[in-house]
Each structure stands twice: as structure tokens, then as C-alpha cells.
């Protein structure tokens, strides 16, 4: 039983039972006290009339003694042996009251709730004779009945309201507060910061739910911490690999480029060109993985107010991919203003963003093709850096998806199965964090144009 009352359903049932019981008790007490008070008043009015002199007068004329008491009060006497009334038209004795009188009760009385008469009372005046038992009945007037009903139903409504108020304050309100705490805790489950436990120590349904929420949050937080630790360890591992492989790959690329200058059969030359392409791809992949790890950790291209000289950037990237272009029969050219042009961005990140665009144009170009890198200064203190090629281009339907990590067009996968679209995604992320805008558009009749626009800045301050 105790376990049932600890649950929510048990508490609601207990509150309802208390409410109903209190209402019934109050109404019963009011109704009983109201009619009993009236009965006591009637009996007390009768008591002084039953003395020896009055009894003697009654015995001389029992029928006449019972007359003349008004329409709202009936007074009759009955024989103690036969229980017959002195007046033939008189109402018989109330059997319930008679039984109580014979059982020894001095002046039994009762109320009639559904009868025009309000109640009746008996009293024994003598052991024997025609006036031995006196029965009095009284009527309740219409105003008295209305007042009584008003009081009864008013007290009933008051008792119900009081019981509901008490039940709400002591049962429903605390339950609602606990549910509100659970709701707030539920909204914060799994968040790294801000979780506030409901801290409900009660051993019931809500208390158990609070404990389960705390356990769920603890498990989620622990799993998130383990995943974050593994993620950081993996990023650090990739960064270390990228750092360790960068130098030998650069040496291997240089050696392969020197081999292309030595006269070799066409078959050997093709192998060397293919090897150079693979080395450049691996170097670019390693650089992108390293930069992706740094960006994932929140690296900011604008941190430290670093500046990049865009003209020198174009020259470096042009020289870097011109050799790769020659191995594939693709010309790579760069054009820039004569005066230096500065922008706010981490130089290494800016070079990687531009190199990814140029590498993408060279890698997907065809023999005899061209790649141009154009830097222009706009009139509103800005710059435009464009990489345009005359390669196969990108279908218009795929242009909005270019730059999403792991996305590559079907044609690109057919021409070169390597890669997963990481380079363009890195370029777009660096441009976004540096405040630049990268746009990719198709060329007519074929080709792709990548345009980076942004604001220029003054040269870095001299130390």
C-alpha cells in the first residue's frame, strides 16, 4: 500500500479521496446539526408541558388535549399499552422512534428529508394510560427549506473548493514544480555546459525519472568526451603525418622533374609524368589534411593581423604548377599588377586556397589546354583573383555543390578516381573565414572560372 501511494497515480487518487471525503463530511455535519438543532428546540418547547397536572388533564380528555397546536405543529398522545392514538385521525407512531424509545432512549427524534413534515420526536409521559406516549411532529416552512438547501449546497461548494485548493497546494503544485524542473533538465541533456539536474530525491516516478536523466546526461557527456579525445588524437596524428611527409615528397617531386629533362623513351617519360602527378597530388592532399585539422581546431586566417602579398602569391603558385602543367601538356600563366597588393589573411592558408584551385584546373585539364591566374585591383579598395581554365568544366546542375567536402562530379571521378573534393572545400572555408567570397561559374563554350574577391589592406607594419 505504501509503495502504491508513493507513485503519481496513488497521490492523485489520495488527493481525490481526501477531497470527496472532506466534502461529504462537511455536508453531513451541516445537515445533521441543522435538523438536530431544530428537533432539540421543538422538544425543549414540549418538555415543560408534561408534568403531573398536565398529565391529569390529558387523561380526562385525551382527544381534546391533542388539539389546537397550529398547522405547523402536530401534537398527539398514545395509549401506553395498545399504542392507539387518542384521536382516530392522528398519525400512527413512528416505528423507528418507537423502537428507540422502547430501547431506553428518553426523547428520540428524527428528521424527514423528503417529507413535508420536517421531523418527529417521542417522549414517554407515563408507563400506562391513554397519554403515556407523546408524539410531536413539526413542519419546515418553504423559506426554511430554501435556506437549509442554500446552506447545504453552499457548504458543499465551499468544502469542495477548499479540498481542491488544499489538494492542489499540497499535491498538484509540488508535482507541477517537479515536472517543470524535469522539463528544464530534459532540454539540457547532453549539452556540454549548462545542464542543471532536477535533483529530485523523492523515491517515486518523478524521482526515478530525475535519476535516469542524470545517468543519461552523464553517459552522453562521457561518450562526447571520449569522441572528442579520439577526434583530437586523430587530428594530431594526421598533422604529424603531414609534417613528416612534406619534406620527402618535395624532394621526390624535384627529382622527378629533373628526370623529365633527361632524354628517355616515351614509355619512361609517361611513367615519370604520372609519378610527378601522383607526388603533387599526395603533397596537396597532405597539405589539405594538415590545414583541415587546423581549421577544425578553430584556426583563424585573420589571427595576428597577418598580411599576404597577392602579387608574390600569384608568382609562387604559377611557378609551382607550371612544371606540373608541362608534364601534362597544359600551359599555366599568371598575370598581376606591377605594384604590390596586400590583403589581410594568413599567407600559408591563402596560398593553399589558391593552390587548390589551380591544382584542380591543371589536374582536370586536357593536353593543349590553358590555365590562367589573374589578379586585378578593383576601384573600391578591393581585389579580384581569378583562376580560369578551358577544361571540360562542370555541369550547371553540379555547380552549387562544388566545394562541399567529399563531393565530386561523375565526370571528374571518371577522369581521375583519386580525391574526394577536399581541396575546394578547404579553399571555400579559408575564404569564408578570411572574409573573402569564392564563386565558381561555368565558361562558354567550356571551362570553369573560380573567382576570389575581397578587400585590400595596407602592408604589414615594420617592426
GILINMO-V799246 format. One record per residue. N is the residue number from 1. RES is the residue in one small letter. PSI is psi in whole degrees, 0 to 359 (999 if undefined). Layout:
# GILINMO-V799246
{{N | RES | PSI} {N | RES | PSI}}
This chain:
# GILINMO-V799246
{{1 | x | 316} {2 | x | 321} {3 | x | 323} {4 | x | 318} {5 | x | 345} {6 | x | 337} {7 | x | 167} {8 | x | 317} {9 | x | 322} {10 | x | 321} {11 | x | 320} {12 | x | 317} {13 | x | 317} {14 | x | 319} {15 | x | 318} {16 | x | 320} {17 | x | 318} {18 | x | 318} {19 | x | 311} {20 | x | 316} {21 | x | 318} {22 | x | 319} {23 | x | 312} {24 | x | 319} {25 | x | 317} {26 | x | 314} {27 | x | 317} {28 | x | 317} {29 | x | 318} {30 | x | 312} {31 | x | 315} {32 | x | 313} {33 | x | 325} {34 | x | 310} {35 | x | 327} {36 | x | 321} {37 | x | 318} {38 | x | 318} {39 | x | 318} {40 | x | 321} {41 | x | 319} {42 | x | 317} {43 | x | 321} {44 | x | 329} {45 | x | 332} {46 | x | 328} {47 | x | 313} {48 | x | 348} {49 | x | 341} {50 | x | 82} {51 | x | 185} {52 | x | 318} {53 | x | 316} {54 | x | 322} {55 | x | 320} {56 | x | 320} {57 | x | 322} {58 | x | 318} {59 | x | 332} {60 | x | 324} {61 | x | 79} {62 | x | 319} {63 | x | 319} {64 | x | 330} {65 | x | 332} {66 | x | 2} {67 | x | 164} {68 | x | 37} {69 | x | 10} {70 | x | 165} {71 | x | 341} {72 | x | 2} {73 | x | 123} {74 | x | 127} {75 | x | 116} {76 | x | 151} {77 | x | 152} {78 | x | 149} {79 | x | 138} {80 | x | 337} {81 | x | 312} {82 | x | 344} {83 | x | 20} {84 | x | 144} {85 | x | 154} {86 | x | 328} {87 | x | 130} {88 | x | 328} {89 | x | 0} {90 | x | 154} {91 | x | 135} {92 | x | 162} {93 | x | 143} {94 | x | 119} {95 | x | 326} {96 | x | 315} {97 | x | 324} {98 | x | 318} {99 | x | 321} {100 | x | 324} {101 | x | 317} {102 | x | 337} {103 | x | 354} {104 | x | 357} {105 | x | 133} {106 | x | 311} {107 | x | 74} {108 | x | 147} {109 | x | 158} {110 | x | 164} {111 | x | 147} {112 | x | 108} {113 | x | 331} {114 | x | 29} {115 | x | 147} {116 | x | 327} {117 | x | 137} {118 | x | 330} {119 | x | 179} {120 | x | 158} {121 | x | 147} {122 | x | 152} {123 | x | 138} {124 | x | 119} {125 | x | 334} {126 | x | 168} {127 | x | 325} {128 | x | 168} {129 | x | 169} {130 | x | 344} {131 | x | 29} {132 | x | 324} {133 | x | 133} {134 | x | 128} {135 | x | 130} {136 | x | 134} {137 | x | 144} {138 | x | 152} {139 | x | 153} {140 | x | 126} {141 | x | 161} {142 | x | 315} {143 | x | 322} {144 | x | 320} {145 | x | 316} {146 | x | 318} {147 | x | 318} {148 | x | 316} {149 | x | 320} {150 | x | 316} {151 | x | 317} {152 | x | 307} {153 | x | 327} {154 | x | 316} {155 | x | 325} {156 | x | 312} {157 | x | 318} {158 | x | 318} {159 | x | 321} {160 | x | 315} {161 | x | 318} {162 | x | 317} {163 | x | 318} {164 | x | 318} {165 | x | 315} {166 | x | 317} {167 | x | 321} {168 | x | 319} {169 | x | 319} {170 | x | 344} {171 | x | 305} {172 | x | 315} {173 | x | 311} {174 | x | 324} {175 | x | 318} {176 | x | 320} {177 | x | 319} {178 | x | 320} {179 | x | 322} {180 | x | 318} {181 | x | 318} {182 | x | 322} {183 | x | 314} {184 | x | 319} {185 | x | 321} {186 | x | 322} {187 | x | 336} {188 | x | 3} {189 | x | 131} {190 | x | 349} {191 | x | 143} {192 | x | 327} {193 | x | 151} {194 | x | 357} {195 | x | 127} {196 | x | 115} {197 | x | 145} {198 | x | 336} {199 | x | 52} {200 | x | 106} {201 | x | 354} {202 | x | 138} {203 | x | 69} {204 | x | 195} {205 | x | 313} {206 | x | 322} {207 | x | 318} {208 | x | 322} {209 | x | 321} {210 | x | 316} {211 | x | 321} {212 | x | 322} {213 | x | 317} {214 | x | 317} {215 | x | 319} {216 | x | 317} {217 | x | 318} {218 | x | 318} {219 | x | 315} {220 | x | 317} {221 | x | 318} {222 | x | 317} {223 | x | 319} {224 | x | 320} {225 | x | 318} {226 | x | 317} {227 | x | 320} {228 | x | 319} {229 | x | 317} {230 | x | 320} {231 | x | 314} {232 | x | 321} {233 | x | 319} {234 | x | 317} {235 | x | 317} {236 | x | 322} {237 | x | 315} {238 | x | 320} {239 | x | 319} {240 | x | 318} {241 | x | 316} {242 | x | 318} {243 | x | 318} {244 | x | 329} {245 | x | 345} {246 | x | 315} {247 | x | 310} {248 | x | 328} {249 | x | 321} {250 | x | 319} {251 | x | 319} {252 | x | 320} {253 | x | 317} {254 | x | 318} {255 | x | 320} {256 | x | 323} {257 | x | 324} {258 | x | 326} {259 | x | 329} {260 | x | 340} {261 | x | 347} {262 | x | 135} {263 | x | 121} {264 | x | 158} {265 | x | 158} {266 | x | 322} {267 | x | 316} {268 | x | 320} {269 | x | 319} {270 | x | 320} {271 | x | 318} {272 | x | 317} {273 | x | 319} {274 | x | 321} {275 | x | 320} {276 | x | 317} {277 | x | 319} {278 | x | 320} {279 | x | 316} {280 | x | 319} {281 | x | 314} {282 | x | 319} {283 | x | 317} {284 | x | 320} {285 | x | 317} {286 | x | 316} {287 | x | 319} {288 | x | 321} {289 | x | 317} {290 | x | 316} {291 | x | 324} {292 | x | 320} {293 | x | 318} {294 | x | 319} {295 | x | 323} {296 | x | 328} {297 | x | 2} {298 | x | 19} {299 | x | 138} {300 | x | 121} {301 | x | 340} {302 | x | 0} {303 | x | 133} {304 | x | 5} {305 | x | 44} {306 | x | 154} {307 | x | 148} {308 | x | 134} {309 | x | 111} {310 | x | 326} {311 | x | 315} {312 | x | 326} {313 | x | 316} {314 | x | 320} {315 | x | 314} {316 | x | 313} {317 | x | 323} {318 | x | 312} {319 | x | 322} {320 | x | 320} {321 | x | 358} {322 | x | 319} {323 | x | 319} {324 | x | 321} {325 | x | 322} {326 | x | 323} {327 | x | 338} {328 | x | 2} {329 | x | 28} {330 | x | 131} {331 | x | 133} {332 | x | 121} {333 | x | 152} {334 | x | 146} {335 | x | 135} {336 | x | 164} {337 | x | 162} {338 | x | 322} {339 | x | 151} {340 | x | 145} {341 | x | 121} {342 | x | 153} {343 | x | 155} {344 | x | 111} {345 | x | 153} {346 | x | 123} {347 | x | 318} {348 | x | 318} {349 | x | 319} {350 | x | 319} {351 | x | 321} {352 | x | 321} {353 | x | 315} {354 | x | 320} {355 | x | 323} {356 | x | 320} {357 | x | 316} {358 | x | 317} {359 | x | 320} {360 | x | 319} {361 | x | 319} {362 | x | 316} {363 | x | 326} {364 | x | 5} {365 | x | 175} {366 | x | 153} {367 | x | 135} {368 | x | 359} {369 | x | 177} {370 | x | 147} {371 | x | 128} {372 | x | 138} {373 | x | 114} {374 | x | 126} {375 | x | 127} {376 | x | 147} {377 | x | 126} {378 | x | 164} {379 | x | 345} {380 | x | 44} {381 | x | 46} {382 | x | 180} {383 | x | 159} {384 | x | 122} {385 | x | 116} {386 | x | 136} {387 | x | 114} {388 | x | 142} {389 | x | 166} {390 | x | 34} {391 | x | 195} {392 | x | 342} {393 | x | 194} {394 | x | 136} {395 | x | 140} {396 | x | 326} {397 | x | 336} {398 | x | 350} {399 | x | 317} {400 | x | 337} {401 | x | 346} {402 | x | 131} {403 | x | 348} {404 | x | 135} {405 | x | 137} {406 | x | 0} {407 | x | 132} {408 | x | 147} {409 | x | 160} {410 | x | 323} {411 | x | 320} {412 | x | 321} {413 | x | 325} {414 | x | 318} {415 | x | 321} {416 | x | 106} {417 | x | 348} {418 | x | 157} {419 | x | 160} {420 | x | 21} {421 | x | 14} {422 | x | 323} {423 | x | 310} {424 | x | 325} {425 | x | 319} {426 | x | 317} {427 | x | 315} {428 | x | 320} {429 | x | 317} {430 | x | 315} {431 | x | 318} {432 | x | 316} {433 | x | 334} {434 | x | 356} {435 | x | 11} {436 | x | 168} {437 | x | 125} {438 | x | 124} {439 | x | 139} {440 | x | 124} {441 | x | 155} {442 | x | 149} {443 | x | 155} {444 | x | 133} {445 | x | 347} {446 | x | 163} {447 | x | 177} {448 | x | 139} {449 | x | 124} {450 | x | 123} {451 | x | 126} {452 | x | 123} {453 | x | 147} {454 | x | 183} {455 | x | 144} {456 | x | 167} {457 | x | 166} {458 | x | 167} {459 | x | 159} {460 | x | 146} {461 | x | 145} {462 | x | 139} {463 | x | 999}}
